[in-house]
């Protein structure tokens, strides 16, 4: 498991419906469903650009996309690629 890559297929049943692709060490990645980018995810930073909490994320989600579904994908990836303390 290479933490600089977080390429993962997203399945619905046995069918691949999308993917998450990016850099997990930087916690910066995109989520695509059906070939369309539906979310951009990055580490949350403070006003001066300093990292907040390692488990805080900023998510830009396209209007009409289920925010809970995207959040579940992010939580799942966080569990798989969790930073060790």
Phi, psi and omega in degrees: 000107181271114186285353175275353175232134177234052179279119182217136174281148177250123184253148166237106189066234179261010184251132175285122181249350181186190179206155170247132186217132177162209185244111183287325179303317177278351185050052179228113182205168177243156175238128179240141175234128179059031179084357180252130177292123183246347180202146170241133184235137178211166176296144178278131179240158178278185184300328182263012178085004178282144178296138176279243177268141181301337181257020177257136184230151170252126181237122171261113184244131180299139179304138178092352178269139182295111183293329178292319178299313179296318179299320179296322177297315180297317179298317179299314178296323178298320179292320180292314186252033184298135176294135176279140179280000000 
